[in-house]
Amino acid sequence: MRFTVSSTALSSRLTALSRVINSKNSLPILGDFLFEVVEGRLHLTASDSEVMMKTSLDLTETDGDGRFCVGNHDLLEAVKGISEQPITFDIDQSSNIAKINYQNGMFSLPVENADEFPQPQQVGDGATTITIPTPVLAENINRSIFATAQDELRPVMNGIYFDLTPDCLAIVASDGHKLVRNKVLNIRSEQPAAFILPKKPASLLKGVLGKQGGDVVLRFDERNAEINFEEGIIICRLIEGRYPNYNSVIPQSNPNQLTVDRQGLLAALRRVQPFSNDSSNLIRFHVENGTLQLDAEDYDFSKTATEKMTCDYNGMPMSIGFKGSSFIEILSNFECEQVVIQLADPSRAGLVLPSEQPENQDVLMLMMPMLIND
């Protein structure tokens, strides 16, 4: 079998697929890319047994159909170093060798039987389908994935929760200390459905969706999800279990409202945070009369820092503690110029919202407070 393909197109697709492959695999074949040539198109697949990603591209030339597997690392490194040009694969199935020819040279690699490559888990006939614009899904994953947990005891917290209701599609992530809830208001269903997308396929989607247009179609049942996007498809096993009632932890009345420049607060936190205690990372927020004061201290090493900035505040004077690194993460995952911070008292969760919500969306982030000694 012989076919010719663009080097840069192949390299970009293999780079995306390589993120699926683990450094250590239960089956040696899971360290390979699956190549399938069908009717003038090259279909590429990578899998780790839990997550499978497929993509395809047009071939310049081909002399027929066929399929084989080849190790990911050597092929990827070799193709990445080739400038834009046609490269030709010549597969000798009898000796299990692939010869790859390009403008100034060639290399050869062993190939393996494609029949050993695992088949994807199929999504059932009664699956729920959600169609969501690609930029909306991309920005919601980007905005949420940082808040997922790494908790072996509560695996449901380790993914992004998609909750389809008659009101909206809510996309939620939380580690128990911080929470992100995105509502996509123009996607809803009279038949409620939900699933928990693991962090790895979410990260893969974050890498491949970009700013491209079109729609993403998600089909899911109780165990598996199939995600179709412009350049390919991801099939993955879902996290099983019941996600906590995220709405119950969101305060309904935080009357003290602070509006502040997001980039200014982010820069101030980054300057003050190194002076906080390494174990607690506590930053004290004191707000009063249009001034927000940030304080950090680490008495073990005789370090303190204070910074003040102007803000728009409607409420009682208040001091409240937050974990500095987590607050920096929250602010970094907004794109707005100003954020609104809603507070009730020093013992209750604070809410962070954009000053202007994205079109047809309702974005909210929650941060649990830390105990401070006044």
N, C-alpha and C positions, 0 to 999 in steps of 0.2 A: 504494500500500500504506500502511496506517495501523495503528499499534499504540500501546498505552499501557502504561507500566511504572513501577514505584516508583523515584524518583530516587536514594534512598540505596542500594537494592539494586544498581542499575545502576552507581552510582559505585564501590561497593566491588569489584565484579567487574572493572570497567575498570581500576581502580588496580592490582589483582593482575596483570591481563594486560599492562599497560603495561611491567612489568619485563622482559618478553620482548623488547620492541622495542628495537633499537639506535638510537643517535642518527644514525648513518650507515648506509645500507642499499644493497646492490648493486642491488636493484630498488625503485623508488618505492612499489610496492604493499605492501612489507613495513613501511612506516610507517603502515599502516592497521589498523583493527579490521575483521574480517569479521563482519557481522550476518546471521544466518539465522533467519527465523521459520518454524517448522514446528509445526503442530497446537497452537497456543496457547502454545508455549514459544519463548523467544529464546535462540539458541545464539550465543555470542561466541567468536571465535578471534583469536589473535595469533601471529605467527611471525617468526623471524629466518633461516629456511631450515634451520638446524641443530636448533632447538628450536621446538616448536609446543605451545601451551597452549589448551585449550578449556574453557569453562564454560557453564552455562545457568541460566535463571531463568524463573519463570512470568510471563506477561503478564496485565495487568488486562483489556485488551480487544484484539481484533485483527480485521481484516476479511479475512484470508487469508494465504497463505504468500508468501515472497519472500526475496531475499538481495541484499546490497549491501556495499560497503566505504566506510569514512569515515576521514579522517585522525585519528590518535590524540590529538595534542596539544591542538588547539582544543576538541575534543569533551570530553576529560577535564577540562580546566580549567573549561569552562562548567558541566558537570554537577556537579563537586565543590562549586561555589558555590551550589547549589540545596538548600534545606532539604527535609525529607521531604514529598513530595507526588507525585501522579501527573504524569508528563510524557508528552506525546504526540508520536510521530514520524510525520510525514506525508511519504512518499517519492514524488516525482514522477520516475519513471524516464525520461520523455521529455526532461525538461530536466536530469536528473541533479542534482537539488537535494533535500536533506532539510530540512524545516522542523520545528523542535523547539519545541513550545508548552508553557509551564508557567504557574503561577498568575498571575504578574505580568509576563509578557513572552514573547518568542520570539527564536530565532536560527535562521539557516539556514546550511548547509554544503554544499559539493559532495560528491557521492557518485561512486564508481567501480564499474566492472563487476566483480562478484564472481568471474566466470570466470577472471580474471587472477590470483586469489589462489592461491598454490602448494598442491598437495595434500600431505598428510602421507606420510612414509615408512611403509610397512606392515611390521609385525613378521611374520615367516614362520610357517607352520603348525606347524613343529616347535619352537616357542618354549618356553622354560622358564618356569614360573609360580611365583612366590613370593607368599604371602599373609601379611601382617604387620600387627599392630595399629597403628593410626594413631599413638597416643602413643609407642609403642616406636620406630617409624621416625623420628618427629619428634625425639625426644631423642637418638637415635643420630646423625642428621645434624647436629644442633646441637653435639653433643659432638665431632664428627670434622672438620667442614669447615675449622676454623682450621688444621689440620695439613697441608692439601693444599699442594702446591708451585706455583710460577709458573716453570716450567722449559721453555723452548722446545726444549732438546735432549733432554729426557726427558718427553714429553707424558703418558706413563702415570702420572706422579706428580702430575699436575694434577687428578686426580679422586678420588672415593671408590670403593674397591674392595669389591665384594660377592662373597664367596666362600662358596658353598653346598656343604657337605660332608656326609658321613654322620653327623658329630658335631654340627654346628651351622651357623648362618649367621654368618660373621665379616664385620664391616663395618670397613674399615681405611682409614686415611689417613696419609700420611707425606711429609715434604719432605726426608728424608735426615738431618735433625738431630733431629727429634722424630717420634714415631709414636703413633697412637691405634689400639688394637685392641679392638673390642667384639664379644663373642660373644653371640648370641641362642640360648640353649641348647635351646629348644623348637621351633626351626625347623631342619629337617635334610632331607637327601635322599640316597637310595642312589645317585642319579645325580649326581655332582659337576657343578657349573656355576659360572661366574663372569662378571662384567662390571665395567667401570669407568665409573661415572656421572660425566660432566663437572661442573665446579663450578657452571655456570650453572643447569642444571635442579635441582641439589641446593639451591642458594640459593632458587630458586623454591619448591621443596617446603618448605623451612624457613619461608618466609613464609606459605604457605597452609595448612599442616597444623594448626598451633596445637595446642590440647588437645582437638580434637574426637574423638569416639569412632569406632567402626566399624573397618574394615580397609582397608588399601591393597593393591591387587593389582598386582604387577610382572610384566610379560611381556617377555621379552627373547630375542633371538637374537644372532648374532655381530656385527651392525651397529647394531641399533636397539633401543630400549626403549619400552614403553608402560606408563605408570604411572596407574592409575585410583584416584582418591580421591573422597571424599564430594561435593565441589563441582565436580569436573571431571576432566580428563585431561591428562597431559603426554606428548608423543611426542618423542623426541630421538634423535640419533645418538650412539652410544657412542664412547669413546676406544678405538681399536684398538691392540693390542700386548700384551706379556706383562708382568704386574705382578711386581715382585721378590718373592723368597721372604721374606715379612715375618717368618715364624716363626724363621728362621735368625738374625735379629739380636736376638731377645729372649733375654736371659740366663735360664738355667734355674736358676741358683743364686746368689742375692745374699743372703748370710747376715746382713749387717748391716742391721737393721730399725729404722726411726725412725718413730714415730707422733706426729703433731703436729696442733694445731688448724688447720684449713684457712684460715679467715678471718683468724686471727692471723698466720699465715705470709704470706698474701697481702698484708695491710696492711703488714707489716714489709718485704717485698720492694719494695712501691711507695714506701716511705719511703727505702730504701737505694739503689734503682736509679739515681736522678738523679745520684748521686755516682760512678757507674762511668764507665769510658772510653767515649766515644761510639761508637767503632768496634767495640770488642769486646763491650761491655755485660756484662762478666764480673762475676759475684757469687761470692765464695768462701764455701762452706758448711763450717763446722768443727763437728763434733759430738763431744761427749765428756761422760760423767757426767751425762746427763740435761739437757744444755744445748746448744742449737743457736745458733751465732754466725754472723751474716751480715756480710761485709765487702765494701765497694766502695771503689775508689780510682781516681783519675785524676791522676797526678802531673804531667801536662802543665799542669793548671790548679790544682794544689795542693788537690785535693778528696779527702776521705776520709769514710767513714761506717761505723759499726759498730753492730749491734744484737744483743741476746741475748734468747732466749726459752726457756722450759722445754719439754721434750719427753720422750717415753718412748723410750729407746734401748737396744737390745740389740746390742752389737758393739764392735769395736775403735775407738779414737779415729781420726778420719779428717778430712782436708780434701779437698774436691773442688770443682771450678769448674763453674758452669752459666751459660748465657746468661740474664740476668735477665728480659728481655722474654718469652722463650719459656716460662720457668718460670711467670711470671704468667699467660700464656695457658692453660697446662695447669691451674693451680689454679682459674682462672675458669670452666673448663668442667666442673668437678665441682659437685655439689649437696650432697655429704655434709658432715657437721660436721668429721670428722677424715680425714686422708689418711695412708697408710702409704707411706713412701719406703724402697725396698730398694736397698742398695748392696753392691758387691763390693770394688772398689778405685778409686782416682782416675782410672784409665784406662779403666774399663768403664762401659757405660751404666747409668743409674739408672732404676728403675721406680717409678712413682707409681700407687697403687691407692686406691680408696675404702675406708674402714674397714669399711663394710658394702656388699656388692654389691647392685645392683638385682635384683628378683625375676626369675629365669630368665635372668640376664645375667651376664657376666664382663667387667668393664671394666678395661683396663690402658693406661697411657700410659708412653711411654719417652722419655728425654731423654739425648742424647749429652753427655758431659762436655767441658769445655774445659781446656786446659793452664794450670796455675797455677804461679807461681814462689814457692816457700816460702823 
